[in-house]
Amino acid sequence: MTCPQCDAETVVVGIPDAYADHLPEGESGVAVCRRCLTVTPQPERPATDGDLQSVSEAFPADPEAAIPMALAVGLLDSLAHHRRSIERLFEAVAEAGSDPMLALERLADDRELEPAVDLGARHRQLDQLLG
């Protein structure tokens, strides 16, 4: 599958039921762009989950942290609209043993990515909001 924003390849992962409320109704997976990090909901779970570290090593290695991190990145286009969801997803990342703010900083610094959202600016804004 290719990204609808930039036509780069994507990695598709299934979303655990615990995070279903962060997706449009009826969607059970997401495709994460390897270039711009756009997260696109998918109607079906893949037969096998892709490895989010193949997008960037900045994603946590543990899927229990990487999946909520990817969902949070997909919501960064509007902090005002998605603030509560981002907070809950960041809590899940932290509960799985990873630092979501550090992961976001590393994603912003990854020179191989061309994020659709200014991750550095979002990192600073989240630091103030969640501080």
Secondary structure, DSSP 4 states (H G I P E B T S, - for coil): -B-TTT--BEEEEE--GGGGGGS-TT--EEEEETTT--EEEESS--SS---GGGT-TTS-SSHHHHHHHHHHHHHTT-HHHHHHHHHHHHHHHHHTT--HHHHHHHHHH-TT---SS-HHHHHHHHHHHH-
